[in-house]
Amino acid sequence: MRFRPNKIRVEILLPLFYKDGTEIEKSKFLETKEELAAKFHGCTALTPAEGLWIDDDSTKYYDTNSGFYVVAPYIEDSVKYFEDYKTTLKERFDQKEIFITYYPVKNLTL
């Protein structure tokens, strides 16, 4: 059986703190969650986790992330939406980078 996904799970990691250590306003997370839920008819929050990433110039960034995931149709429009939405999130959360990934999804049905 060939696996042909028609949906993707999109994960967006968002920092809980700005670069100066102050907490990012809860309203920014709420706004993001409401936008995603309105667009994709649902949104799930991710559990906070500690992370580390290293920039091209070897600068280390330690952070605590949370974020959201949604299940979206696996079509060009969905992928393009998230490519564009990344710019919005970088500005909203005042970040150099926002990590967004997607994975194929197959629902199990009985």
Phi, psi and omega in degrees: 000128176273140179266113177241093183291142173247002178223157175231150171260121181254124179250133180238117176268130181233138180286150176269345184227147172288171180300331180275002176094352179282149183289137177286138184301137179300330181299330179290324176290318179298316179300316180296314180299317181294322177297313181294318180295321179294321183284321188241011175065028177163158181198136180239135179281144176268150178289136178302144180212150177277144181218168176214133171224151184242124182287170179301332179268017177072014174286132179265135178239114175264134180207166172246124184248155166224214176141202185216160166226151177224158171254125186232158174298142178273079179225162182303323181298322179294313180298317178297320178304312183288329174298317179287320182296331179303319178299316178301314182292322178300319178288313183300319184260007177050058184237150175288326183211149172233130184267116179233129178229162172218152185226148175293148181232136170230119178287136173273128179236150179260000000 
